Amino acid sequence: MMGAAAIGVTVAAAIVSAAAAGIWRIGVRSQSPKRKEVTGIEDSRLIVDDVVFESAGSKLAGWLIRLPAADADCPLPVVIVAHGWGSNRSRVLRYAKPLYEAGYAVFLYDARSHGDSEDIKAPSALMFRDDVLAAVQAVRRLPQADKDRITVLGHSLGGFGAVLSLAQGMKVRAVVTDSMPIHFDTMVRSQLKAKGLPFFPLGYFIPAIWLLRARIPRSVVRAANIPDVLRQYAGISEAAALHKTPVYMVHSLGDSFIPAKDLKKLKDTLAPGTVDTLFVQSDGHSASERDPQFWKHVLPFIDRYMK
């Protein structure tokens, strides 16, 4: 017969095994964004071109949208809009109208495992970086686009991916981020909070599961350091813009999902002239553009480097 000690060990092992399996399932579910339907474009004035391109072997779906123009044969400057986790191109159409009415073509696309783009096993924050890079190259191949005048506007993880792309050699006129997480830890806390799950102990295990499933070495994560990337590759002065990329970082003070405090801290640690920042007043994680101050400042910033 099995002794009491042996029974205790067996029960403890079973509990640990069940807990580990449960944590693994949470990690897998949290790494599987829920697809939202891509809805149509309502503005009948627009020319809409469907674009299919590839990122790491997966097919991505996008739109190039623009107003008809008298000089239709001239390539247009393009603003690429990159959405965040669990979103898609139609959900960031909220940025499009002020841009195309200002004379820009707007390129919106679905990241992998989002919208109408192909699935991958383990989406990650670094996937957004690689999809931004692929989108920039796709736009450069479009005859309607001025390949030398491209800006990226990224919301949330779309902005995170855009900034990290600078360290991968992305050459664009400017980058605008909206409600972007600065640190991986913030992403983990936000995801767990949204699902009503405790940070301890899940906050220590979930990231490891994400990295393991996505086959991302920890050394790569350590190198994906937003403050370090900005110090090395971002600059807003005229002199800096010759060899660095102007970056404008916007965040809403009413964002309870990704709090603005991280951007405030970042601003204090960066040297003057590294980035421009703007804090707006709107409720939620996806509403910065509703504050009139958003476009009042963002459009002139884009114009400054695109025209």
SERO-4910 file (N, C-alpha, C, O; in steps of 0.05 Angstrom, whole numbers):
BEGIN
 pado doro    nc1    nc2    nc3   cac1   cac2   cac3    cc1    cc2    cc3    oc1    oc2    oc3
  Met    A     17    -24      0      0      0      0     17     25      0     39     25     11
  Met    A      7     45    -12     22     71    -14     20     85     13     -2     88     24
  Gly    A     43     94     24     43    108     49     32    136     46     27    146     24
  Ala    A     26    148     70     14    175     70     32    195     56     22    213     42
  Ala    A     58    193     61     77    212     48     76    209     18     76    229      4
  Ala    A     76    184      8     75    180    -20     49    191    -32     49    202    -54
  Ile    A     27    186    -18      1    197    -28      2    227    -29     -8    239    -48
  Gly    A     14    239     -8     16    268     -8     32    279    -32     25    299    -44
  Val    A     54    265    -38     71    273    -60     55    271    -86     57    288   -104
  Thr    A     41    249    -89     25    244   -113      4    265   -117      0    276   -139
  Val    A    -10    271    -96    -31    292    -97    -19    319   -104    -30    334   -120
  Ala    A      3    325    -91     17    351    -96     25    353   -125     22    374   -138
  Ala    A     36    331   -136     45    330   -163     22    334   -182     24    348   -203
  Ala    A     -1    322   -176    -25    325   -192    -35    353   -192    -43    364   -213
  Ile    A    -34    366   -169    -43    394   -167    -25    412   -183    -34    430   -197
  Val    A      1    408   -180     20    424   -195     17    420   -225     17    440   -241
  Ser    A     13    395   -233      9    389   -262    -17    403   -272    -17    414   -294
  Ala    A    -38    401   -257    -63    414   -265    -60    444   -267    -71    457   -285
  Ala    A    -46    456   -247    -42    485   -247    -26    493   -271    -32    513   -284
  Ala    A     -5    478   -277     12    484   -300     -4    482   -326     -1    499   -344
  Ala    A    -20    462   -328    -37    459   -352    -57    482   -355    -61    492   -377
  Gly    A    -68    491   -332    -86    513   -333    -72    539   -341    -83    555   -357
  Ile    A    -48    544   -330    -33    568   -338    -26    567   -367    -27    587   -381
  Trp    A    -19    543   -377    -12    541   -406    -36    548   -423    -34    562   -443
  Arg    A    -60    538   -415    -84    544   -431    -90    574   -430    -98    585   -451
  Ile    A    -86    587   -407    -90    616   -406    -70    630   -425    -77    649   -438
  Gly    A    -45    621   -425    -25    633   -442    -32    630   -471    -29    649   -487
  Val    A    -42    607   -479    -50    602   -507    -73    620   -515    -73    632   -536
  Arg    A    -94    620   -497   -117    637   -504   -110    666   -506   -120    681   -523
  Ser    A    -93    675   -488    -86    704   -488    -68    711   -511    -65    735   -517
  Gln    A    -58    691   -525    -41    696   -549    -57    691   -574    -46    689   -596
  Ser    A    -83    689   -572   -101    683   -595   -121    706   -597   -143    704   -586
  Pro    A   -114    727   -612   -133    750   -614   -159    741   -627   -160    726   -646
  Lys    A   -181    752   -616   -207    746   -627   -211    763   -652   -208    787   -652
  Arg    A   -217    749   -674   -221    763   -699   -247    780   -699   -268    770   -691
  Lys    A   -244    804   -708   -268    821   -712   -273    825   -742   -254    827   -757
  Glu    A   -298    827   -749   -305    829   -777   -295    855   -789   -297    876   -777
  Val    A   -284    853   -813   -275    877   -828   -300    889   -841   -313    876   -858
  Thr    A   -307    913   -834   -330    926   -846   -322    944   -869   -298    950   -872
  Gly    A   -341    952   -886   -335    967   -910   -330    996   -905   -333   1006   -882
  Ile    A   -321   1009   -926   -315   1038   -925   -340   1053   -935   -350   1047   -956
  Glu    A   -349   1072   -919   -375   1085   -925   -372   1110   -943   -391   1117   -957
  Asp    A   -349   1122   -944   -346   1147   -960   -345   1140   -990   -325   1129   -999
  Ser    A   -366   1145  -1004   -369   1137  -1032   -350   1153  -1051   -347   1146  -1074
  Arg    A   -338   1175  -1040   -320   1191  -1057   -294   1177  -1062   -279   1184  -1080
  Leu    A   -287   1158  -1045   -260   1147  -1045   -254   1127  -1067   -272   1112  -1075
  Ile    A   -230   1127  -1076   -219   1106  -1092   -207   1086  -1073   -190   1093  -1056
  Val    A   -215   1061  -1074   -206   1040  -1056   -193   1018  -1072   -206   1005  -1088
  Asp    A   -167   1013  -1068   -153    991  -1081   -148    969  -1060   -136    974  -1039
  Asp    A   -156    945  -1066   -150    922  -1049   -121    914  -1054   -112    911  -1077
  Val    A   -106    910  -1033    -78    902  -1035    -73    877  -1019    -81    876   -996
  Val    A    -59    858  -1031    -51    834  -1017    -20    833  -1018     -8    836  -1039
  Phe    A     -8    829   -995     21    827   -993     29    806   -973     12    795   -959
  Glu    A     54    801   -970     64    780   -952     81    790   -930     96    810   -933
  Ser    A     79    777   -907     97    782   -884    104    755   -873     87    740   -864
  Ala    A    130    749   -874    140    723   -864    125    700   -875    120    680   -861
  Gly    A    118    701   -901    106    679   -915     75    678   -912     63    661   -924
  Ser    A     64    696   -897     34    696   -893     23    719   -910     35    740   -913
  Lys    A     -1    715   -921    -14    735   -937    -30    754   -919    -45    746   -901
  Leu    A    -26    780   -924    -40    801   -910    -58    817   -929    -52    820   -952
  Ala    A    -81    826   -918   -100    841   -934    -99    871   -926    -97    878   -903
  Gly    A   -100    888   -946    -99    916   -941   -116    932   -961   -125    922   -981
  Trp    A   -119    958   -954   -132    977   -972   -113   1001   -977   -100   1010   -958
  Leu    A   -112   1011  -1001   -101   1037  -1006   -125   1055  -1013   -139   1050  -1033
  Ile    A   -130   1076   -997   -153   1093  -1002   -144   1122  -1007   -125   1131   -995
  Arg    A   -159   1135  -1024   -152   1163  -1031   -175   1176  -1045   -193   1163  -1056
  Leu    A   -175   1202  -1044   -195   1218  -1059   -186   1221  -1088   -162   1222  -1094
  Pro    A   -205   1222  -1107   -198   1228  -1134   -184   1255  -1136   -192   1274  -1121
  Ala    A   -164   1258  -1153   -150   1283  -1155   -145   1290  -1184   -144   1273  -1202
  Ala    A   -143   1316  -1189   -138   1325  -1217   -111   1314  -1227   -109   1307  -1250
  Asp    A    -92   1312  -1209    -66   1302  -1217    -64   1272  -1209    -45   1263  -1196
  Ala    A    -84   1257  -1219    -86   1229  -1211    -63   1212  -1219    -57   1191  -1208
  Asp    A    -48   1221  -1240    -25   1206  -1249     -1   1209  -1232     19   1195  -1236
  Cys    A     -1   1228  -1214     22   1234  -1197     20   1216  -1172      0   1215  -1158
  Pro    A     42   1202  -1165     42   1186  -1141     37   1203  -1116     46   1226  -1115
  Leu    A     22   1193  -1097     14   1208  -1073     31   1200  -1049     39   1177  -1047
  Pro    A     37   1219  -1031     49   1211  -1006     29   1194   -990      5   1197   -992
  Val    A     39   1175   -975     22   1155   -962     27   1154   -932     50   1155   -923
  Val    A      5   1153   -917      6   1148   -889     -4   1119   -884    -27   1113   -890
  Ile    A     14   1103   -874      6   1075   -867     -5   1075   -838      8   1085   -820
  Val    A    -29   1064   -835    -41   1062   -809    -40   1033   -799    -51   1015   -812
  Ala    A    -27   1029   -776    -23   1002   -765    -41    999   -740    -38   1014   -721
  His    A    -58    979   -740    -76    975   -717    -62    959   -695    -39    951   -698
  Gly    A    -76    956   -673    -65    941   -650    -77    914   -647    -91    904   -664
  Trp    A    -72    901   -624    -80    874   -618   -111    872   -618   -125    888   -605
  Gly    A   -121    851   -631   -150    846   -631   -166    865   -648   -191    866   -646
  Ser    A   -153    881   -665   -166    901   -682   -164    892   -711   -158    870   -717
  Asn    A   -170    911   -729   -166    906   -758   -166    933   -772   -170    954   -760
  Arg    A   -163    932   -798   -160    957   -814   -185    974   -813   -183    998   -813
  Ser    A   -209    961   -813   -233    978   -813   -237    992   -786   -250   1013   -785
  Arg    A   -226    982   -764   -229    994   -738   -210   1018   -735   -212   1033   -715
  Val    A   -190   1021   -753   -173   1045   -752   -179   1064   -775   -164   1082   -781
  Leu    A   -202   1060   -788   -212   1079   -808   -217   1106   -795   -219   1127   -808
  Arg    A   -220   1106   -768   -225   1132   -754   -203   1152   -758   -207   1176   -755
  Tyr    A   -179   1142   -766   -157   1161   -771   -156   1171   -800   -143   1190   -806
  Ala    A   -171   1157   -818   -167   1161   -846   -176   1188   -858   -162   1201   -873
  Lys    A   -201   1196   -850   -213   1220   -864   -196   1245   -862   -191   1257   -883
  Pro    A   -186   1253   -839   -169   1277   -838   -144   1274   -856   -134   1294   -866
  Leu    A   -134   1250   -859   -110   1245   -874   -115   1247   -904   -101   1261   -919
  Tyr    A   -136   1233   -914   -141   1235   -943   -152   1262   -951   -148   1270   -974
  Glu    A   -166   1276   -933   -175   1302   -940   -152   1322   -940   -155   1344   -951
  Ala    A   -130   1315   -927   -106   1332   -928    -89   1326   -952    -67   1338   -955
  Gly    A    -97   1307   -969    -83   1301   -993    -66   1276   -993    -51   1271  -1011
  Tyr    A    -68   1261   -971    -52   1236   -969    -68   1212   -979    -92   1211   -975
  Ala    A    -54   1193   -990    -66   1166   -993    -62   1153   -966    -43   1158   -952
  Val    A    -80   1135   -959    -79   1121   -933    -79   1091   -938    -96   1081   -952
  Phe    A    -59   1078   -926    -57   1049   -929    -63   1036   -902    -49   1041   -882
  Leu    A    -84   1020   -902    -92   1006   -877    -91    976   -883    -98    967   -905
  Tyr    A    -82    960   -864    -79    932   -868    -86    916   -843    -86    927   -821
  Asp    A    -91    890   -847    -95    872   -824    -69    858   -818    -58    845   -835
  Ala    A    -60    860   -793    -37    845   -784    -44    815   -785    -67    807   -786
  Arg    A    -23    799   -785    -28    770   -785    -46    762   -761    -44    773   -739
  Ser    A    -63    742   -766    -82    732   -746   -103    753   -739   -116    751   -718
  His    A   -107    773   -756   -127    794   -752   -142    799   -778   -131    795   -800
  Gly    A   -167    807   -775   -182    814   -799   -183    792   -820   -190    770   -814
  Asp    A   -176    800   -845   -176    780   -867   -149    769   -873   -146    755   -893
  Ser    A   -129    774   -856   -102    764   -861   -100    735   -850   -116    727   -834
  Glu    A    -79    721   -859    -76    694   -852    -67    691   -822    -55    708   -811
  Asp    A    -74    668   -811    -68    661   -784    -39    652   -781    -27    641   -800
  Ile    A    -27    657   -758     -3    643   -750     -7    631   -722    -26    638   -708
  Lys    A     10    613   -714      5    598   -690      7    615   -665     -9    613   -647
  Ala    A     27    633   -664     32    648   -640     38    677   -646     61    685   -648
  Pro    A     17    694   -650     22    722   -654     36    735   -630     34    725   -608
  Ser    A     51    756   -636     67    769   -615     70    798   -621     63    808   -642
  Ala    A     81    813   -601     86    841   -606    107    845   -628    105    864   -644
  Leu    A    126    827   -630    146    829   -651    134    823   -679    145    832   -699
  Met    A    112    808   -680     98    804   -705     89    831   -716     90    835   -740
  Phe    A     79    848   -699     70    875   -708     93    890   -720     89    905   -740
  Arg    A    117    888   -709    140    901   -721    145    891   -749    148    906   -768
  Asp    A    145    864   -752    151    853   -778    129    859   -799    135    862   -823
  Asp    A    104    861   -790     83    868   -808     84    897   -816     77    903   -839
  Val    A     93    915   -799     97    943   -806    119    944   -828    115    958   -848
  Leu    A    141    930   -824    162    930   -844    152    920   -871    159    931   -892
  Ala    A    136    899   -870    125    887   -895    106    907   -908    105    909   -933
  Ala    A     90    921   -892     71    941   -903     86    964   -917     78    973   -938
  Val    A    108    973   -905    123    995   -918    134    985   -945    133   1000   -964
  Gln    A    145    961   -946    155    951   -971    133    947   -992    137    952  -1015
  Ala    A    109    939   -982     87    935  -1001     78    962  -1013     72    963  -1036
  Val    A     77    983   -996     69   1009  -1006     90   1019  -1026     82   1032  -1046
  Arg    A    115   1014  -1021    136   1024  -1040    133   1011  -1067    143   1022  -1087
  Arg    A    120    988  -1069    116    975  -1095     91    984  -1110     88    978  -1133
  Leu    A     74   1000  -1096     50   1009  -1109     55   1033  -1128     67   1052  -1120
  Pro    A     45   1031  -1152     50   1054  -1171     35   1079  -1163     43   1101  -1171
  Gln    A     14   1077  -1146     -1   1100  -1138     14   1115  -1115      6   1138  -1109
  Ala    A     34   1103  -1104     47   1114  -1080     74   1127  -1086     89   1117  -1103
  Asp    A     79   1149  -1073    105   1162  -1074    123   1147  -1054    121   1151  -1030
  Lys    A    141   1130  -1064    156   1112  -1047    175   1127  -1028    185   1116  -1009
  Asp    A    181   1152  -1034    199   1168  -1017    184   1185   -997    197   1198   -980
  Arg    A    158   1185   -997    142   1200   -977    122   1182   -964     99   1180   -972
  Ile    A    131   1169   -943    115   1150   -928    118   1157   -898    140   1161   -888
  Thr    A     95   1158   -884     95   1160   -855     79   1137   -844     60   1128   -856
  Val    A     86   1128   -820     71   1107   -806     57   1118   -782     70   1131   -765
  Leu    A     31   1114   -780     15   1121   -756      6   1094   -743     -9   1080   -756
  Gly    A     15   1089   -719      8   1063   -707     -7   1067   -681      1   1082   -663
  His    A    -29   1052   -678    -44   1052   -653    -36   1028   -636    -34   1006   -646
  Ser    A    -31   1033   -611    -25   1012   -591     -1    995   -601     20   1005   -605
  Leu    A     -5    968   -605     17    952   -613     26    958   -642     48    952   -649
  Gly    A      8    971   -657     17    980   -684     38   1002   -681     57   1002   -697
  Gly    A     35   1019   -661     56   1039   -656     81   1027   -644    103   1034   -652
  Phe    A     78   1007   -627    100    992   -616    117    980   -638    141    982   -639
  Gly    A    103    967   -657    116    955   -679    130    975   -697    152    970   -708
  Ala    A    118    998   -701    129   1019   -718    155   1029   -706    175   1033   -720
  Val    A    156   1034   -680    181   1044   -667    203   1023   -668    225   1029   -675
  Leu    A    196    998   -662    216    976   -664    226    973   -692    249    965   -696
  Ser    A    210    979   -712    219    977   -740    242    996   -747    257    990   -765
  Leu    A    244   1018   -732    266   1036   -737    293   1022   -733    312   1028   -747
  Ala    A    294   1005   -713    319    990   -707    324    968   -728    346    957   -728
  Gln    A    305    963   -745    308    943   -766    314    956   -793    314    943   -814
  Gly    A    319    982   -792    327    996   -817    304   1009   -832    308   1017   -855
  Met    A    280   1010   -820    258   1023   -834    263   1052   -839    270   1067   -821
  Lys    A    261   1061   -864    265   1088   -872    238   1101   -881    228   1095   -903
  Val    A    227   1117   -864    203   1131   -870    206   1161   -862    225   1167   -848
  Arg    A    188   1178   -871    191   1206   -865    186   1212   -835    199   1229   -823
  Ala    A    166   1197   -823    160   1202   -795    144   1179   -784    133   1162   -799
  Val    A    142   1177   -758    126   1157   -744    109   1172   -723    119   1189   -708
  Val    A     83   1165   -723     65   1176   -702     54   1152   -687     44   1132   -699
  Thr    A     56   1152   -661     44   1131   -644     21   1142   -628     21   1165   -619
  Asp    A      1   1125   -624    -23   1133   -608    -28   1111   -588    -33   1087   -595
  Ser    A    -28   1118   -562    -34   1099   -541    -17   1074   -542    -27   1052   -539
  Met    A      9   1078   -546     27   1056   -549     39   1046   -522     47   1063   -506
  Pro    A     40   1020   -517     54   1011   -494     84   1015   -497     95   1011   -519
  Ile    A     97   1022   -475    126   1026   -476    141   1001   -468    163    996   -479
  His    A    130    985   -450    144    962   -439    128    937   -442    103    938   -442
  Phe    A    141    914   -445    128    888   -447    111    883   -422     89    872   -423
  Asp    A    122    891   -399    108    887   -374     80    900   -374     61    889   -363
  Thr    A     79    924   -386     53    938   -387     33    922   -404      9    920   -397
  Met    A     42    910   -426     25    894   -442     13    870   -427    -11    864   -428
  Val    A     31    857   -412     22    833   -396      2    842   -375    -19    829   -372
  Arg    A      8    863   -360    -11    872   -340    -38    880   -352    -58    874   -340
  Ser    A    -37    893   -374    -62    903   -387    -79    879   -396   -103    879   -392
  Gln    A    -66    859   -409    -81    836   -418    -93    821   -395   -117    813   -397
  Leu    A    -78    817   -374    -89    802   -351   -111    817   -337   -131    806   -329
  Lys    A   -107    843   -334   -128    860   -322   -154    859   -338   -176    857   -326
  Ala    A   -152    860   -364   -175    860   -381   -191    834   -379   -215    834   -382
  Lys    A   -177    812   -373   -190    786   -370   -197    780   -341   -207    759   -335
  Gly    A   -192    800   -322   -198    795   -294   -180    775   -281   -189    762   -262
  Leu    A   -155    773   -290   -137    753   -279   -115    767   -263   -107    789   -270
  Pro    A   -104    754   -242    -84    767   -226    -57    767   -239    -49    749   -254
  Phe    A    -42    789   -234    -15    790   -246      3    769   -232     20    757   -246
  Phe    A      0    766   -206     16    745   -193     -1    720   -188    -23    722   -177
  Pro    A      8    697   -197     34    691   -209     34    691   -239     55    687   -251
  Leu    A     11    697   -252      9    693   -281     28    711   -296     38    704   -317
  Gly    A     34    735   -285     51    754   -299     79    744   -302     95    755   -318
  Tyr    A     87    723   -288    114    712   -290    114    688   -309    135    682   -320
  Phe    A     91    675   -312     90    651   -329     80    657   -358     91    646   -377
  Ile    A     61    674   -360     48    679   -386     68    689   -407     69    679   -429
  Pro    A     85    709   -400    105    718   -421    123    695   -430    130    694   -453
  Ala    A    131    678   -412    148    655   -419    134    637   -439    146    627   -458
  Ile    A    108    633   -435     92    617   -453     90    630   -481     94    617   -501
  Trp    A     85    656   -481     84    671   -506    110    668   -522    110    662   -546
  Leu    A    132    672   -508    158    671   -522    164    642   -532    175    639   -554
  Leu    A    158    623   -515    163    595   -523    147    588   -548    158    576   -566
  Arg    A    121    594   -548    104    587   -571    112    602   -596    110    592   -618
  Ala    A    121    627   -593    129    643   -616    159    639   -623    168    650   -643
  Arg    A    173    623   -608    201    617   -612    218    642   -613    234    646   -631
  Ile    A    213    659   -594    228    685   -592    248    682   -569    239    679   -546
  Pro    A    274    684   -574    293    683   -552    291    708   -534    283    730   -543
  Arg    A    297    705   -509    296    727   -490    315    749   -498    310    773   -493
  Ser    A    337    742   -511    356    762   -520    343    781   -540    350    805   -541
  Val    A    325    771   -557    311    788   -576    292    807   -562    289    830   -570
  Val    A    279    797   -541    261    814   -526    276    836   -512    267    859   -512
  Arg    A    299    829   -500    315    850   -487    324    871   -507    326    895   -499
  Ala    A    330    863   -531    338    883   -551    315    901   -561    320    922   -571
  Ala    A    291    891   -558    267    906   -566    259    926   -544    237    924   -533
  Asn    A    277    944   -538    274    963   -516    267    990   -528    284   1003   -540
  Ile    A    242    999   -524    233   1023   -536    250   1048   -529    257   1062   -547
  Pro    A    256   1053   -503    273   1076   -497    300   1075   -512    309   1096   -522
  Asp    A    313   1052   -513    338   1050   -527    336   1055   -557    352   1068   -569
  Val    A    314   1044   -569    310   1048   -597    306   1077   -603    317   1087   -623
  Leu    A    290   1091   -587    285   1119   -592    311   1136   -589    316   1154   -604
  Arg    A    326   1129   -569    352   1144   -565    370   1142   -589    384   1161   -596
  Gln    A    369   1118   -601    388   1114   -623    377   1122   -650    392   1131   -668
  Tyr    A    351   1120   -655    340   1124   -682    320   1147   -685    313   1153   -708
  Ala    A    311   1159   -663    291   1181   -665    304   1208   -661    323   1211   -645
  Gly    A    294   1228   -675    303   1255   -672    284   1274   -687    276   1268   -709
  Ile    A    277   1297   -675    258   1315   -687    270   1341   -697    257   1357   -710
  Ser    A    295   1347   -690    308   1371   -699    314   1368   -729    316   1346   -739
  Glu    A    318   1391   -743    324   1390   -771    350   1375   -776    353   1360   -796
  Ala    A    370   1379   -759    395   1365   -762    392   1335   -758    403   1319   -773
  Ala    A    377   1328   -737    373   1299   -731    357   1285   -752    362   1262   -758
  Ala    A    338   1300   -765    321   1287   -785    336   1278   -809    325   1263   -826
  Leu    A    361   1288   -813    377   1279   -835    386   1250   -833    390   1237   -853
  His    A    388   1240   -808    397   1213   -805    381   1197   -784    386   1174   -779
  Lys    A    361   1210   -772    343   1197   -754    314   1202   -763    309   1218   -781
  Thr    A    295   1189   -750    267   1191   -758    251   1207   -737    252   1201   -713
  Pro    A    237   1227   -746    219   1243   -728    197   1225   -717    183   1211   -732
  Val    A    193   1226   -691    173   1209   -678    155   1227   -660    165   1242   -644
  Tyr    A    129   1224   -664    109   1239   -647     93   1219   -632     80   1202   -644
  Met    A     94   1220   -605     80   1201   -589     56   1213   -574     60   1232   -559
  Val    A     32   1203   -580      8   1214   -569     -4   1193   -550     -3   1169   -555
  His    A    -16   1203   -528    -30   1185   -510    -53   1200   -496    -50   1224   -490
  Ser    A    -75   1186   -492    -97   1199   -478    -94   1195   -448    -88   1173   -439
  Leu    A    -99   1216   -434    -99   1215   -404   -122   1198   -393   -122   1190   -370
  Gly    A   -142   1193   -410   -165   1177   -402   -163   1148   -410   -182   1133   -408
  Asp    A   -139   1139   -418   -134   1111   -426   -130   1094   -402   -109   1097   -389
  Ser    A   -148   1077   -395   -145   1060   -371   -134   1033   -378   -127   1018   -360
  Phe    A   -131   1027   -404   -120   1001   -412    -90   1002   -413    -76    985   -401
  Ile    A    -79   1021   -428    -50   1027   -428    -47   1055   -416    -49   1075   -431
  Pro    A    -41   1058   -391    -41   1084   -378    -19   1102   -390      2   1093   -399
  Ala    A    -25   1128   -390     -7   1148   -401     18   1152   -384     37   1165   -393
  Lys    A     19   1142   -360     41   1147   -342     68   1137   -353     89   1149   -348
  Asp    A     67   1115   -369     92   1105   -380    104   1124   -400    129   1128   -401
  Leu    A     87   1137   -416     98   1157   -435    108   1182   -420    128   1193   -428
  Lys    A     95   1189   -399    105   1212   -383    133   1206   -372    150   1223   -373
  Lys    A    136   1182   -361    163   1174   -351    183   1173   -373    206   1182   -370
  Leu    A    176   1162   -396    194   1161   -419    203   1189   -427    227   1193   -432
  Lys    A    184   1207   -429    190   1234   -437    211   1246   -419    229   1261   -429
  Asp    A    210   1241   -393    229   1252   -374    256   1240   -376    276   1252   -369
  Thr    A    258   1216   -387    284   1202   -389    298   1207   -415    323   1203   -417
  Leu    A    284   1216   -436    296   1221   -462    307   1250   -463    296   1268   -451
  Ala    A    328   1253   -478    340   1279   -482    321   1296   -498    307   1286   -515
  Pro    A    321   1323   -493    304   1341   -510    311   1338   -539    334   1335   -547
  Gly    A    290   1338   -556    294   1335   -584    294   1307   -594    297   1302   -618
  Thr    A    289   1287   -576    288   1259   -585    261   1253   -598    259   1243   -620
  Val    A    239   1260   -583    212   1256   -594    195   1280   -586    202   1295   -568
  Asp    A    173   1283   -600    152   1301   -591    130   1285   -578    126   1262   -585
  Thr    A    117   1296   -557     96   1282   -544     71   1300   -542     73   1324   -542
  Leu    A     48   1287   -541     23   1301   -538      4   1285   -520      1   1261   -525
  Phe    A     -7   1297   -500    -27   1284   -483    -54   1296   -487    -57   1320   -484
  Val    A    -73   1280   -495   -100   1290   -501   -120   1280   -480   -113   1263   -464
  Gln    A   -144   1291   -482   -165   1284   -462   -187   1270   -477   -204   1282   -490
  Ser    A   -188   1243   -475   -210   1228   -485   -212   1202   -469   -192   1193   -457
  Asp    A   -235   1190   -468   -239   1166   -452   -234   1141   -468   -243   1138   -490
  Gly    A   -218   1123   -457   -213   1097   -469   -187   1095   -484   -172   1115   -486
  His    A   -182   1071   -494   -156   1065   -507   -156   1071   -536   -135   1073   -548
  Ser    A   -180   1075   -548   -181   1079   -577   -198   1103   -584   -215   1102   -601
  Ala    A   -191   1126   -572   -208   1149   -577   -192   1175   -577   -203   1197   -576
  Ser    A   -165   1173   -578   -149   1198   -577   -156   1218   -598   -156   1242   -594
  Glu    A   -163   1208   -622   -168   1226   -645   -193   1242   -641   -198   1261   -657
  Arg    A   -210   1235   -621   -235   1251   -616   -229   1278   -603   -245   1296   -605
  Asp    A   -206   1280   -590   -198   1305   -579   -188   1323   -602   -170   1316   -616
  Pro    A   -200   1347   -605   -192   1365   -627   -162   1371   -627   -150   1377   -648
  Gln    A   -149   1369   -604   -120   1374   -603   -104   1353   -618    -82   1358   -626
  Phe    A   -116   1330   -621   -101   1308   -635    -94   1317   -664    -70   1318   -670
  Trp    A   -114   1322   -680   -108   1329   -708    -96   1357   -710    -81   1363   -729
  Lys    A   -102   1375   -691    -90   1401   -691    -60   1400   -690    -46   1417   -701
  His    A    -49   1379   -677    -20   1376   -675     -9   1355   -693     13   1358   -703
  Val    A    -24   1333   -697    -13   1311   -712    -10   1317   -742     10   1311   -754
  Leu    A    -31   1330   -754    -29   1336   -782     -6   1355   -789      9   1350   -808
  Pro    A     -2   1377   -774     21   1394   -780     48   1379   -777     67   1384   -792
  Phe    A     49   1360   -758     74   1344   -754     79   1327   -779    101   1327   -790
  Ile    A     58   1314   -789     61   1298   -813     68   1315   -837     86   1309   -853
  Asp    A     53   1338   -840     59   1356   -862     87   1366   -863    100   1368   -884
  Arg    A     98   1371   -839    125   1382   -837    145   1364   -850    165   1374   -862
  Tyr    A    141   1338   -848    162   1320   -858    154   1306   -884    170   1292   -896
  Met    A    129   1310   -893    120   1297   -917    117   1315   -941    117   1306   -964
  Lys    A    116   1341   -936    110   1359   -959    134   1378   -964    133   1394   -983
***
